[in-house]
Amino acid sequence: MTVKVTYSVKQEYAETNKAMIANFLKDLKKLETDPFLYSVYQKEDGVTFVHFSQFTSKTAQNDVLQVPSFVAFQKQRDQNMASEHHLEILELVGASRNIFE
């Protein structure tokens, strides 16, 4: 399962958002669960962020969603958004390298 989430935050919150992301990514590296990949990008406008998460199982997804620093990030992000977040479920058609093997 691959999930893409796109959202924009208020200009004054962008740096805090990046710090919150760095914090939960650090915690995700320590998470012991099924394999997953979580990547975050910032667009040129400086306030729009795109999160890609790829999970090999529903267990991994649930484990990520319950990490306390991730929950705190979501709560603060939601209070500082400039637009509603947009969630998409993507289907992998192909890849040049299979990171899950």
MMTF fields as JSON, N, C-alpha, C and O atoms, coordinates in Angstrom:
{
  "mmtfVersion": "1.0.0",
  "mmtfProducer": "UNKNOWN",
  "numBonds": 403,
  "numAtoms": 404,
  "numGroups": 101,
  "numChains": 1,
  "numModels": 1,
  "chainsPerModel": [1],
  "groupsPerChain": [101],
  "chainIdList": ["A"],
  "bondAtomList": [4, 2, 8, 6, 12, 10, 16, 14, 20, 18, 24, 22, 28, 26, 32, 30, 36, 34, 40, 38, 44, 42, 48, 46, 52, 50, 56, 54, 60, 58, 64, 62, 68, 66, 72, 70, 76, 74, 80, 78, 84, 82, 88, 86, 92, 90, 96, 94, 100, 98, 104, 102, 108, 106, 112, 110, 116, 114, 120, 118, 124, 122, 128, 126, 132, 130, 136, 134, 140, 138, 144, 142, 148, 146, 152, 150, 156, 154, 160, 158, 164, 162, 168, 166, 172, 170, 176, 174, 180, 178, 184, 182, 188, 186, 192, 190, 196, 194, 200, 198, 204, 202, 208, 206, 212, 210, 216, 214, 220, 218, 224, 222, 228, 226, 232, 230, 236, 234, 240, 238, 244, 242, 248, 246, 252, 250, 256, 254, 260, 258, 264, 262, 268, 266, 272, 270, 276, 274, 280, 278, 284, 282, 288, 286, 292, 290, 296, 294, 300, 298, 304, 302, 308, 306, 312, 310, 316, 314, 320, 318, 324, 322, 328, 326, 332, 330, 336, 334, 340, 338, 344, 342, 348, 346, 352, 350, 356, 354, 360, 358, 364, 362, 368, 366, 372, 370, 376, 374, 380, 378, 384, 382, 388, 386, 392, 390, 396, 394, 400, 398],
  "bondOrderList": [1, 1, 1, 1, 1, 1, 1, 1, 1, 1, 1, 1, 1, 1, 1, 1, 1, 1, 1, 1, 1, 1, 1, 1, 1, 1, 1, 1, 1, 1, 1, 1, 1, 1, 1, 1, 1, 1, 1, 1, 1, 1, 1, 1, 1, 1, 1, 1, 1, 1, 1, 1, 1, 1, 1, 1, 1, 1, 1, 1, 1, 1, 1, 1, 1, 1, 1, 1, 1, 1, 1, 1, 1, 1, 1, 1, 1, 1, 1, 1, 1, 1, 1, 1, 1, 1, 1, 1, 1, 1, 1, 1, 1, 1, 1, 1, 1, 1, 1, 1],
  "groupList": [{"groupName": "MET", "atomNameList": ["N", "CA", "C", "O"], "elementList": ["N", "C", "C", "O"], "formalChargeList": [0, 0, 0, 0], "bondAtomList": [1, 0, 2, 1, 3, 2], "bondOrderList": [1, 1, 2], "singleLetterCode": "M", "chemCompType": "L-PEPTIDE LINKING"}, {"groupName": "THR", "atomNameList": ["N", "CA", "C", "O"], "elementList": ["N", "C", "C", "O"], "formalChargeList": [0, 0, 0, 0], "bondAtomList": [1, 0, 2, 1, 3, 2], "bondOrderList": [1, 1, 2], "singleLetterCode": "T", "chemCompType": "L-PEPTIDE LINKING"}, {"groupName": "VAL", "atomNameList": ["N", "CA", "C", "O"], "elementList": ["N", "C", "C", "O"], "formalChargeList": [0, 0, 0, 0], "bondAtomList": [1, 0, 2, 1, 3, 2], "bondOrderList": [1, 1, 2], "singleLetterCode": "V", "chemCompType": "L-PEPTIDE LINKING"}, {"groupName": "LYS", "atomNameList": ["N", "CA", "C", "O"], "elementList": ["N", "C", "C", "O"], "formalChargeList": [0, 0, 0, 0], "bondAtomList": [1, 0, 2, 1, 3, 2], "bondOrderList": [1, 1, 2], "singleLetterCode": "K", "chemCompType": "L-PEPTIDE LINKING"}, {"groupName": "TYR", "atomNameList": ["N", "CA", "C", "O"], "elementList": ["N", "C", "C", "O"], "formalChargeList": [0, 0, 0, 0], "bondAtomList": [1, 0, 2, 1, 3, 2], "bondOrderList": [1, 1, 2], "singleLetterCode": "Y", "chemCompType": "L-PEPTIDE LINKING"}, {"groupName": "SER", "atomNameList": ["N", "CA", "C", "O"], "elementList": ["N", "C", "C", "O"], "formalChargeList": [0, 0, 0, 0], "bondAtomList": [1, 0, 2, 1, 3, 2], "bondOrderList": [1, 1, 2], "singleLetterCode": "S", "chemCompType": "L-PEPTIDE LINKING"}, {"groupName": "GLN", "atomNameList": ["N", "CA", "C", "O"], "elementList": ["N", "C", "C", "O"], "formalChargeList": [0, 0, 0, 0], "bondAtomList": [1, 0, 2, 1, 3, 2], "bondOrderList": [1, 1, 2], "singleLetterCode": "Q", "chemCompType": "L-PEPTIDE LINKING"}, {"groupName": "GLU", "atomNameList": ["N", "CA", "C", "O"], "elementList": ["N", "C", "C", "O"], "formalChargeList": [0, 0, 0, 0], "bondAtomList": [1, 0, 2, 1, 3, 2], "bondOrderList": [1, 1, 2], "singleLetterCode": "E", "chemCompType": "L-PEPTIDE LINKING"}, {"groupName": "ALA", "atomNameList": ["N", "CA", "C", "O"], "elementList": ["N", "C", "C", "O"], "formalChargeList": [0, 0, 0, 0], "bondAtomList": [1, 0, 2, 1, 3, 2], "bondOrderList": [1, 1, 2], "singleLetterCode": "A", "chemCompType": "L-PEPTIDE LINKING"}, {"groupName": "ASN", "atomNameList": ["N", "CA", "C", "O"], "elementList": ["N", "C", "C", "O"], "formalChargeList": [0, 0, 0, 0], "bondAtomList": [1, 0, 2, 1, 3, 2], "bondOrderList": [1, 1, 2], "singleLetterCode": "N", "chemCompType": "L-PEPTIDE LINKING"}, {"groupName": "ILE", "atomNameList": ["N", "CA", "C", "O"], "elementList": ["N", "C", "C", "O"], "formalChargeList": [0, 0, 0, 0], "bondAtomList": [1, 0, 2, 1, 3, 2], "bondOrderList": [1, 1, 2], "singleLetterCode": "I", "chemCompType": "L-PEPTIDE LINKING"}, {"groupName": "PHE", "atomNameList": ["N", "CA", "C", "O"], "elementList": ["N", "C", "C", "O"], "formalChargeList": [0, 0, 0, 0], "bondAtomList": [1, 0, 2, 1, 3, 2], "bondOrderList": [1, 1, 2], "singleLetterCode": "F", "chemCompType": "L-PEPTIDE LINKING"}, {"groupName": "LEU", "atomNameList": ["N", "CA", "C", "O"], "elementList": ["N", "C", "C", "O"], "formalChargeList": [0, 0, 0, 0], "bondAtomList": [1, 0, 2, 1, 3, 2], "bondOrderList": [1, 1, 2], "singleLetterCode": "L", "chemCompType": "L-PEPTIDE LINKING"}, {"groupName": "ASP", "atomNameList": ["N", "CA", "C", "O"], "elementList": ["N", "C", "C", "O"], "formalChargeList": [0, 0, 0, 0], "bondAtomList": [1, 0, 2, 1, 3, 2], "bondOrderList": [1, 1, 2], "singleLetterCode": "D", "chemCompType": "L-PEPTIDE LINKING"}, {"groupName": "PRO", "atomNameList": ["N", "CA", "C", "O"], "elementList": ["N", "C", "C", "O"], "formalChargeList": [0, 0, 0, 0], "bondAtomList": [1, 0, 2, 1, 3, 2], "bondOrderList": [1, 1, 2], "singleLetterCode": "P", "chemCompType": "L-PEPTIDE LINKING"}, {"groupName": "GLY", "atomNameList": ["N", "CA", "C", "O"], "elementList": ["N", "C", "C", "O"], "formalChargeList": [0, 0, 0, 0], "bondAtomList": [1, 0, 2, 1, 3, 2], "bondOrderList": [1, 1, 2], "singleLetterCode": "G", "chemCompType": "PEPTIDE LINKING"}, {"groupName": "HIS", "atomNameList": ["N", "CA", "C", "O"], "elementList": ["N", "C", "C", "O"], "formalChargeList": [0, 0, 0, 0], "bondAtomList": [1, 0, 2, 1, 3, 2], "bondOrderList": [1, 1, 2], "singleLetterCode": "H", "chemCompType": "L-PEPTIDE LINKING"}, {"groupName": "ARG", "atomNameList": ["N", "CA", "C", "O"], "elementList": ["N", "C", "C", "O"], "formalChargeList": [0, 0, 0, 0], "bondAtomList": [1, 0, 2, 1, 3, 2], "bondOrderList": [1, 1, 2], "singleLetterCode": "R", "chemCompType": "L-PEPTIDE LINKING"}],
  "groupTypeList": [0, 1, 2, 3, 2, 1, 4, 5, 2, 3, 6, 7, 4, 8, 7, 1, 9, 3, 8, 0, 10, 8, 9, 11, 12, 3, 13, 12, 3, 3, 12, 7, 1, 13, 14, 11, 12, 4, 5, 2, 4, 6, 3, 7, 13, 15, 2, 1, 11, 2, 16, 11, 5, 6, 11, 1, 5, 3, 1, 8, 6, 9, 13, 2, 12, 6, 2, 14, 5, 11, 2, 8, 11, 6, 3, 6, 17, 13, 6, 9, 0, 8, 5, 7, 16, 16, 12, 7, 10, 12, 7, 12, 2, 15, 8, 5, 17, 9, 10, 11, 7],
  "groupIdList": [1, 2, 3, 4, 5, 6, 7, 8, 9, 10, 11, 12, 13, 14, 15, 16, 17, 18, 19, 20, 21, 22, 23, 24, 25, 26, 27, 28, 29, 30, 31, 32, 33, 34, 35, 36, 37, 38, 39, 40, 41, 42, 43, 44, 45, 46, 47, 48, 49, 50, 51, 52, 53, 54, 55, 56, 57, 58, 59, 60, 61, 62, 63, 64, 65, 66, 67, 68, 69, 70, 71, 72, 73, 74, 75, 76, 77, 78, 79, 80, 81, 82, 83, 84, 85, 86, 87, 88, 89, 90, 91, 92, 93, 94, 95, 96, 97, 98, 99, 100, 101],
  "secStructList": [7, 3, 3, 3, 3, 3, 3, 3, 5, 7, 4, 4, 4, 2, 2, 2, 2, 2, 2, 2, 2, 2, 2, 2, 2, 2, 2, 2, 2, 6, 7, 7, 1, 1, 7, 3, 3, 3, 3, 3, 3, 3, 7, 6, 6, 1, 1, 3, 3, 3, 3, 3, 3, 3, 3, 1, 1, 2, 2, 2, 2, 2, 2, 2, 2, 6, 7, 2, 2, 2, 2, 2, 2, 2, 2, 2, 2, 2, 2, 6, 5, 1, 1, 7, 7, 3, 3, 3, 3, 3, 7, 7, 7, 7, 7, 1, 1, 7, 6, 6, 7],
  "xCoordList": [0.836, 0.0, 0.89, 1.835, 0.568, 1.27, 0.262, -0.799, 0.606, -0.276, 0.483, 1.641, -0.181, 0.378, -0.529, -1.737, 0.058, -0.692, -0.046, 1.159, -0.846, -0.376, -1.163, -2.38, -0.455, -1.119, -0.227, 0.972, -0.819, -0.077, -0.303, -1.398, 0.765, 0.676, 0.822, 1.229, 0.486, 0.68, 2.175, 3.007, 2.498, 3.898, 4.71, 5.827, 4.168, 4.901, 5.106, 5.879, 4.426, 4.541, 5.462, 5.783, 5.881, 6.619, 7.879, 8.128, 8.668, 9.905, 9.6, 10.289, 8.575, 8.171, 7.693, 7.984, 6.961, 6.481, 7.656, 7.633, 8.688, 9.88, 10.551, 11.01, 10.612, 11.22, 10.395, 10.952, 9.083, 8.205, 8.376, 8.387, 8.51, 8.724, 10.041, 10.092, 11.107, 12.416, 12.335, 12.956, 11.578, 11.429, 10.737, 11.221, 9.603, 8.924, 9.678, 9.623, 10.383, 11.174, 12.284, 12.597, 12.87, 13.894, 13.293, 13.914, 12.091, 11.423, 11.007, 11.038, 10.62, 10.239, 11.418, 11.239, 12.627, 13.819, 14.029, 14.634, 13.537, 13.695, 12.534, 12.575, 11.504, 10.295, 10.563, 11.106, 10.185, 10.327, 8.977, 8.095, 8.837, 7.598, 7.95, 9.124, 6.936, 7.158, 7.802, 7.642, 8.522, 9.209, 8.256, 7.12, 8.749, 8.0, 8.996, 10.155, 8.534, 9.328, 8.474, 7.321, 9.026, 8.293, 9.184, 10.285, 8.709, 9.475, 8.611, 7.399, 9.252, 8.532, 9.277, 10.505, 8.518, 9.073, 8.415, 7.264, 9.176, 8.662, 8.695, 9.721, 7.581, 7.523, 8.219, 8.528, 8.454, 9.159, 8.496, 9.177, 7.185, 6.498, 6.842, 6.532, 7.481, 7.928, 6.875, 7.2, 5.627, 4.552, 3.769, 2.929, 4.036, 3.326, 4.244, 5.396, 3.712, 4.463, 3.75, 2.522, 4.558, 4.028, 4.673, 5.898, 3.846, 4.31, 3.969, 2.832, 4.967, 4.753, 5.077, 6.167, 4.137, 4.406, 4.071, 3.01, 4.995, 4.812, 4.914, 5.905, 3.885, 3.81, 3.699, 3.008, 4.383, 4.273, 3.125, 2.758, 2.551, 1.438, 0.611, 1.074, -0.591, -1.471, -0.889, -1.072, -0.2, 0.443, 1.454, 1.477, 2.286, 3.293, 2.618, 3.047, 1.568, 0.85, 0.275, 0.416, -0.361, -0.952, 0.12, -0.082, 1.255, 2.346, 2.873, 3.117, 3.046, 3.508, 2.502, 2.885, 1.236, 0.196, 0.062, -0.557, 0.631, 0.52, 1.776, 1.786, 2.823, 4.044, 3.707, 3.193, 3.985, 3.589, 4.054, 3.288, 5.27, 5.74, 5.01, 4.868, 4.55, 3.765, 2.378, 1.857, 1.784, 0.468, 0.55, -0.326, 1.607, 1.798, 1.988, 1.444, 2.761, 2.953, 1.616, 1.327, 0.8, -0.489, -1.387, -2.051, -1.398, -2.245, -1.817, -2.657, -0.522, -0.037, -0.199, -0.583, 0.092, -0.083, -1.522, -1.776, -2.466, -3.88, -4.301, -5.202, -3.66, -3.984, -3.341, -3.675, -2.428, -1.679, -1.757, -0.897, -2.77, -2.879, -3.495, -4.371, -3.001, -3.548, -4.55, -5.322, -4.534, -5.48, -5.742, -4.945, -6.851, -7.158, -6.126, -5.613, -5.826, -4.902, -5.635, -6.843, -4.883, -5.42, -4.723, -3.503, -5.483, -4.943, -5.273, -6.414, -4.261, -4.442, -3.838, -2.76, -4.536, -4.007, -3.498, -4.248, -2.225, -1.605, -1.3, -1.023, -1.354, -0.995, 0.334, 0.481, 1.286, 2.594, 2.469, 2.002, 2.889, 2.851, 4.197, 4.263, 5.262, 6.589, 7.609, 7.321, 8.806, 9.896, 11.215, 11.311, 12.219, 13.519, 14.3, 15.26, 13.882, 14.534, 13.491, 12.735, 13.438, 12.463, 13.096, 13.896, 12.756, 13.352, 12.794, 13.306, 11.747, 11.117, 11.617, 11.094, 12.612, 13.132, 14.496, 15.107],
  "yCoordList": [-1.171, 0.0, 1.246, 1.353, 2.171, 3.445, 4.557, 4.581, 5.476, 6.594, 7.887, 8.033, 8.822, 10.153, 11.17, 11.194, 12.007, 13.065, 14.394, 14.57, 15.331, 16.661, 17.69, 17.578, 18.697, 19.756, 20.985, 20.904, 22.111, 23.358, 23.865, 23.762, 24.417, 25.009, 26.522, 27.045, 27.21, 28.657, 28.952, 28.202, 30.051, 30.418, 30.413, 29.896, 30.975, 31.091, 29.736, 29.641, 28.711, 27.382, 26.436, 25.352, 26.82, 25.907, 25.335, 24.134, 26.161, 25.661, 24.729, 23.728, 25.051, 24.164, 22.834, 21.778, 22.881, 21.648, 20.762, 19.552, 21.372, 20.61, 19.992, 18.851, 20.725, 20.191, 19.032, 18.034, 19.161, 18.076, 16.833, 15.711, 17.036, 15.918, 15.224, 13.997, 16.003, 15.424, 14.607, 13.549, 15.091, 14.393, 13.045, 12.032, 13.018, 11.725, 10.786, 9.571, 11.312, 10.427, 9.735, 8.569, 10.463, 9.876, 8.714, 7.662, 8.922, 7.864, 6.689, 5.541, 6.971, 5.88, 4.971, 3.77, 5.536, 4.72, 3.674, 2.631, 3.942, 3.018, 2.035, 1.119, 2.219, 1.41, -0.015, -0.231, -0.963, -2.377, -2.898, -3.202, -2.993, -3.461, -4.039, -4.157, -4.396, -4.879, -3.76, -2.586, -4.101, -3.087, -2.014, -2.302, -0.772, 0.344, 1.411, 1.397, 2.332, 3.479, 4.72, 4.748, 5.742, 6.987, 8.136, 8.314, 8.913, 10.036, 11.291, 11.227, 12.437, 13.71, 14.706, 14.789, 15.454, 16.462, 17.81, 17.88, 18.878, 20.239, 20.857, 20.803, 21.445, 22.065, 23.428, 23.98, 23.948, 25.219, 26.376, 27.326, 26.32, 27.432, 27.52, 28.518, 26.48, 26.48, 26.117, 25.916, 26.029, 25.743, 24.478, 24.04, 23.894, 22.678, 21.483, 21.484, 20.469, 19.255, 18.056, 18.002, 17.093, 15.861, 14.697, 14.572, 13.851, 12.667, 11.438, 11.274, 10.577, 9.282, 8.208, 8.194, 7.313, 6.182, 4.897, 4.768, 3.961, 2.667, 1.597, 1.519, 0.783, -0.232, -1.623, -1.823, -2.578, -3.963, -4.678, -5.79, -4.034, -4.661, -3.595, -2.48, -3.955, -3.079, -2.892, -1.837, -3.893, -3.811, -2.672, -1.871, -2.601, -1.532, -0.17, 0.757, -0.044, 1.23, 1.616, 2.759, 0.682, 0.959, 1.326, 2.222, 0.639, 0.936, 2.36, 3.079, 2.764, 4.125, 5.151, 6.143, 4.918, 5.878, 6.046, 7.005, 5.128, 5.196, 5.728, 5.86, 6.033, 6.572, 7.932, 8.805, 8.133, 9.373, 10.656, 11.617, 10.697, 11.914, 12.145, 13.288, 11.076, 11.216, 11.746, 12.604, 11.244, 11.72, 13.203, 13.984, 13.59, 14.999, 15.871, 16.973, 15.377, 16.1, 16.353, 17.48, 15.314, 15.46, 16.477, 17.285, 16.428, 17.348, 18.795, 19.653, 19.071, 20.439, 20.876, 22.015, 19.976, 20.298, 20.694, 21.688, 19.908, 20.182, 21.552, 22.181, 22.009, 23.319, 24.468, 25.629, 24.162, 25.196, 25.051, 25.562, 24.366, 24.154, 25.371, 26.046, 25.622, 26.692, 26.111, 26.849, 24.793, 24.107, 22.717, 22.188, 22.142, 20.773, 19.815, 20.037, 18.751, 17.78, 16.906, 16.688, 16.425, 15.584, 14.241, 14.164, 13.183, 11.839, 11.021, 11.0, 10.348, 9.475, 8.104, 8.005, 7.064, 5.707, 5.39, 5.472, 5.03, 4.78, 3.298, 2.596, 2.839, 1.459, 1.464, 2.141, 0.722, 0.622, -0.151, -1.289, 0.481, -0.15, -0.777, -1.823, -0.144, -0.673, 0.145, 1.25, -0.405, 0.282, -0.195, -1.302, 0.649, 0.246, -0.569, -1.258, -0.485, -1.246, -1.612, -0.749, -2.864, -3.298, -3.219, -4.083, -2.211, -2.01, -2.94, -2.993, -3.672, -4.543, -5.98, -6.847, -6.249, -7.608, -7.685, -8.753],
  "zCoordList": [0.0, 0.0, 0.0, 0.781, -0.883, -0.925, -0.711, -1.334, 0.177, 0.504, 0.238, 0.628, -0.431, -0.681, 0.0, -0.238, 0.847, 1.522, 1.176, 1.356, 0.68, 0.313, 1.114, 1.258, 1.635, 2.399, 2.424, 2.158, 2.743, 2.919, 4.334, 4.887, 4.904, 6.244, 6.133, 5.096, 7.208, 7.262, 7.155, 7.665, 6.489, 6.255, 7.55, 7.576, 8.604, 9.863, 10.563, 11.516, 10.099, 10.712, 9.919, 10.405, 8.731, 7.845, 8.496, 8.391, 9.157, 9.78, 10.946, 11.139, 11.72, 12.819, 12.26, 12.823, 11.156, 10.527, 10.127, 10.352, 9.53, 9.153, 10.378, 10.32, 11.473, 12.7, 13.255, 13.713, 13.215, 13.692, 12.815, 13.32, 11.506, 10.582, 10.903, 10.99, 11.08, 11.406, 12.687, 12.791, 13.654, 14.933, 14.754, 15.26, 14.036, 13.911, 12.975, 13.165, 11.966, 11.105, 11.897, 11.657, 12.838, 13.719, 14.517, 14.668, 15.018, 15.784, 14.902, 15.343, 13.657, 12.757, 12.452, 12.252, 12.414, 12.162, 13.256, 13.007, 14.453, 15.586, 15.703, 16.525, 14.888, 14.991, 14.524, 13.44, 15.334, 14.982, 14.512, 15.315, 13.205, 12.589, 11.23, 10.881, 10.469, 9.104, 8.279, 8.613, 7.213, 6.404, 5.863, 5.486, 5.836, 5.26, 4.834, 5.249, 4.004, 3.574, 3.756, 3.327, 4.387, 4.609, 4.157, 4.677, 3.192, 2.649, 2.674, 2.473, 2.925, 2.943, 2.067, 2.101, 1.286, 0.383, 0.669, 1.098, 0.42, 0.547, -0.844, -1.522, -1.276, -2.591, -2.578, -1.522, -3.771, -3.933, -3.203, -2.816, -3.007, -2.339, -0.855, -0.205, -0.314, 1.075, 2.097, 3.267, 1.689, 2.648, 2.309, 3.094, 1.153, 0.751, 0.949, 0.517, 1.608, 1.921, 1.312, 1.248, 0.863, 0.288, 1.025, 1.056, 1.615, 2.338, 1.495, 1.052, 1.281, 0.631, 1.649, 2.221, 1.876, 2.767, 2.024, 1.412, 2.093, 1.45, 2.527, 3.254, 2.616, 3.662, 3.054, 2.055, 3.664, 3.217, 3.91, 3.53, 4.936, 5.652, 6.363, 6.604, 6.683, 7.471, 8.876, 9.484, 9.388, 10.703, 10.72, 11.654, 9.692, 9.618, 9.578, 10.265, 8.781, 8.704, 10.062, 10.498, 10.717, 12.033, 13.056, 13.876, 13.009, 13.941, 13.731, 14.7, 12.484, 12.18, 12.689, 13.31, 12.432, 12.812, 14.326, 14.786, 15.1, 16.561, 17.253, 18.477, 16.506, 17.115, 17.734, 17.035, 19.029, 19.702, 19.008, 18.939, 18.499, 17.832, 16.503, 16.068, 15.862, 14.64, 14.96, 14.247, 16.021, 16.465, 16.828, 16.458, 17.553, 17.935, 16.693, 16.617, 15.717, 14.463, 13.781, 13.378, 13.65, 12.974, 13.677, 13.028, 14.99, 15.756, 15.526, 15.256, 15.631, 15.429, 13.983, 13.716, 13.047, 11.63, 11.34, 10.66, 11.864, 11.609, 12.14, 11.586, 13.202, 13.775, 13.006, 13.24, 12.096, 11.374, 9.862, 9.146, 9.376, 7.939, 7.25, 7.789, 6.04, 5.202, 4.205, 3.592, 4.048, 3.167, 3.73, 4.505, 3.337, 3.755, 3.169, 2.073, 3.907, 3.334, 2.317, 2.41, 1.366, 0.297, 0.376, 0.233, 0.602, 0.752, -0.483, -0.943, -1.014, -2.17, -1.87, -1.284, -2.273, -2.213, -3.617, -4.59, -3.713, -5.011, -5.176, -4.203, -6.404, -6.713, -7.451, -8.469, -6.95, -7.583, -8.893, -8.914, -9.972, -11.286, -11.603, -12.249, -11.154, -11.393, -10.635, -10.178, -10.504, -9.814, -10.403, -10.932, -10.305, -10.824, -9.803, -10.148, -8.547, -7.495, -6.453, -6.006, -6.064, -5.067, -3.687, -3.325, -2.921, -1.603, -0.541, 0.577, -0.891, 0.098, 0.026, 0.728, -0.802, -0.896, -0.254, -0.23]
}
